[in-house]
Amino acid sequence: MPKLKVVEFQTVSYCNSDCLICPWSQLKKHATLKYMDEKTWSNLLF
């Protein structure tokens, strides 16, 4: 298994872009706007 070079965290479950490669246009029909809570964010920081 190759080593990870990049990790991305999504802190908000919303995007107003309409990128062709992104599945958000289909996902937003089933998702609600949510924010990552501060405790989770703190746990992600190394």
C-alpha positions as CSV (number, residue, x, y, z in Angstrom):
1,M,0.0,0.0,0.0
2,P,1.5,3.4,-1.0
3,K,2.1,6.0,1.6
4,L,-0.3,8.9,1.8
5,K,1.1,12.2,0.5
6,V,-2.0,14.4,1.1
7,V,-4.9,14.3,3.5
8,E,-7.9,16.6,3.2
9,F,-10.4,17.2,6.0
10,Q,-13.9,18.5,5.1
11,T,-14.9,20.8,8.0
12,V,-18.2,21.9,6.4
13,S,-20.7,19.7,4.5
14,Y,-21.5,22.3,1.9
15,C,-20.0,23.6,-1.4
16,N,-21.4,26.2,-3.7
17,S,-19.1,25.2,-6.6
18,D,-20.2,23.0,-9.4
19,C,-17.0,21.1,-10.4
20,L,-17.6,18.3,-13.0
21,I,-15.4,15.8,-11.1
22,C,-17.1,16.3,-7.8
23,P,-20.0,14.2,-6.6
24,W,-21.4,17.0,-4.4
25,S,-24.2,17.9,-6.9
26,Q,-25.7,14.4,-6.3
27,L,-24.8,14.2,-2.6
28,K,-26.4,17.6,-1.6
29,K,-29.8,16.2,-2.3
30,H,-29.3,13.8,0.7
31,A,-27.1,15.8,3.0
32,T,-27.8,18.6,5.5
33,L,-25.4,21.4,6.3
34,K,-23.1,20.4,9.1
35,Y,-19.9,21.7,10.7
36,M,-17.1,19.7,12.2
37,D,-17.3,20.3,16.0
38,E,-14.3,21.8,17.8
39,K,-13.5,18.6,19.7
40,T,-13.1,16.6,16.5
41,W,-11.0,19.4,14.9
42,S,-8.7,19.4,17.9
43,N,-8.3,15.7,17.7
44,L,-7.2,16.0,14.1
45,L,-4.4,18.4,14.9
46,F,-1.1,16.6,15.5
